[in-house]
Amino acid sequence: MSMTRFRGVDPVWVEGTTERPANETGLACIYEAGRVLDAGWARDTAAVLEWINSIWEPGAVLAIDAPLVVHKPTGMRLCEWEAGSR
């Protein structure tokens, strides 16, 4: 019997520039019973997607802890724009 895997992504608030790397996005994957399968960090969108795809399976659940609308002088982060556009 397989158990459902739950993945969680907590995106960064500061994206990288040529002068400094982006903050790290938090990643976690647990079974429905609560056992942690994987947890860590990624620095860019490609790395986050690679992590999600590496442990994806049918019936899995993905939760993203990020606001969909952000009103601030500097505008939305890329991850917020991408989530909102989908």
C-alpha positions in Angstrom: 0.0 0.0 0.0 1.4 3.4 -0.9 1.0 6.4 1.2 0.4 9.9 -0.1 3.4 12.2 -0.2 3.0 15.9 0.7 5.4 18.4 -0.6 5.8 21.9 0.8 7.6 24.9 -0.8 8.2 28.1 1.0 9.6 30.6 -1.7 12.3 33.1 -1.0 11.6 36.8 -0.5 14.8 38.0 -2.2 15.7 37.0 -5.7 19.3 36.8 -6.7 21.3 39.3 -8.6 24.6 39.2 -10.4 26.2 40.6 -7.2 24.6 38.2 -4.7 22.8 34.8 -4.8 19.1 34.5 -4.1 17.9 33.6 -0.6 17.1 29.9 -0.2 13.6 28.5 -0.8 12.6 25.9 1.9 11.5 22.5 0.7 10.0 19.5 2.6 8.4 16.2 1.7 6.5 14.0 4.2 4.4 10.9 4.1 0.8 11.2 5.3 1.8 9.6 8.6 4.2 12.5 9.2 7.5 10.8 8.5 9.9 13.3 6.8 11.2 11.9 3.5 13.2 14.9 2.4 13.9 18.5 3.5 16.3 21.1 2.3 16.8 24.3 0.4 17.1 25.5 -3.2 18.3 28.8 -4.6 16.4 29.2 -7.9 13.2 28.2 -9.7 14.9 25.5 -11.8 16.3 23.8 -8.6 12.9 23.9 -6.9 11.2 22.4 -10.0 13.9 19.7 -10.2 13.3 18.8 -6.5 9.5 18.6 -7.0 9.9 16.5 -10.1 12.5 14.2 -8.5 10.0 12.8 -5.9 6.7 13.3 -7.8 4.1 10.5 -8.1 0.4 10.3 -9.0 -1.8 11.4 -6.1 0.9 13.6 -4.5 0.0 16.9 -2.9 2.0 20.1 -3.3 1.5 23.1 -1.1 3.2 26.5 -1.7 3.4 29.0 1.2 3.3 32.2 -0.7 0.9 35.1 -1.0 -0.8 35.3 -4.4 -1.2 39.1 -4.3 1.5 41.3 -3.0 1.2 45.1 -2.8 4.6 46.6 -2.1 6.7 49.4 -3.7 9.1 47.0 -5.3 6.3 44.9 -6.9 5.8 41.2 -7.0 8.6 38.6 -6.7 9.0 36.3 -9.8 7.6 33.3 -7.9 4.5 35.3 -7.0 4.0 36.5 -10.6 4.4 32.9 -11.9 1.9 31.5 -9.3 -0.6 34.2 -10.1 -0.3 33.8 -13.8 -1.2 30.1 -13.6 
